[in-house]
Structure formats: C-alpha cells, structure tokens
Amino acid sequence: MQTGEISHEALLDHLYDGVYFIDEAQKVSYWNRGAERITGYDRTEVVGRSCDPDFLAHADAEGSALFEGKCPAAVSMEDGAVREREAFIKHRDGHPVPVMIRSSPIFNSRGEAIGGIEVFSDNSSKVYAKHRIEELEEMALLCPLTGAGNRRYAQIQLRNAFDELRRYGWPFGLLFVDIDHFKQVNDTYGHAAGDELLCVVARRLRG
C-alpha cells in the first residue's frame, strides 16, 4: 500500500500515544487505539460523548481538578492556547493513570477554532522512577525508625551551611541535643519504649 493511500486516522491508530479530537460542540469525534489502551475506553463508548468534567477527570498529583474541570482540548479550543503538562486521568476502571498531556485548538482556513485535540502519553514509568528515587533518597538520608535525618543527612546540611557562610556570609547555628538517662529508659521499660521515646523527641524537634 502506498503512503498516499493511508488515511490520517489509520496513521494515528499506529501511535503509542492516545489521541482524541473534539468538535465545535465539544463532543469527541475521534478516539485512537492508543487512547483505548491507556484509558480502557473503547472508541464505541467515547465517540459522540461530551467532553465533560466526569470523563477522564484530568487532575494533578493531589487529585485537584485541572482546567476548571474541563478537558484540556476544550479549553484550548476556547482560548486558542497550546498546553502541555503532567497530569492524571481516570481509567475506565476508576484508577488514576499518570500521563503527559498536550492540547491545542484546531482551526479552519479562516482561522476560526472548530475543535480541539489532546495527545496524551502514559507517564507511569517516569512517575515510578521518581517515586523510587525518593524512596532511595529517604533510605540513604533518613533514620528508618524516627524519620529524622541521619549522619549523612547532617553532613550534607552542614556542608551546605558552610558553603553559604563562605559565599554569602550567612551565619547559622548548630544545636547538640542529648536525652538524659536514656539508657535507664531502655533498661527499665525495654527497647520498644526507648524507640518510642526517640520517635517522640524526633517529632518534637521537627515541629
């Protein structure tokens, strides 16, 4: 088959990313296979559906609705702006899916917005990698019992403080704290009580 014989829709169906169009009435007019795979929605369920706040429910990492509850393709169609950002969309099964979204208006030959398009790609691997890095950083810098910074964390903070002192003259203070008679707590009430005492002190210091 020659390239000229392939329709635009057939080409879009071969994309790994999800793609959908909305028309002037803000109803979905096209839904590719990538969108089916990422969201779980079959095109027969979506084409002709209004791009309302309940559909896909674009949200940030805290679960707050984006774009005033509208789908980004509709917002781009309204103001003519191109948008790109990380977000979460609602899968057909109800769970959130991390995605990178890009939306833009569709214009006719007279420069009038007659629709909108959104392209979204699965961002799960990036989000997982970010969370994993954060977990590893916590393991390397925080005490697993109290959640307070460990010796390595203290060394990093001190190095940064001395750098700021040398570069900007910013002074800093260092406080040494000891728990009086801590060994007696362990000997009298057990190590579990001692651990709890350490956690309480750590919470107080963080507060």
Order of alpha helices (4+ residues) and beta strands (2+ residues): alpha-beta-beta-alpha-alpha-alpha-beta-beta-beta-alpha-alpha-alpha-alpha
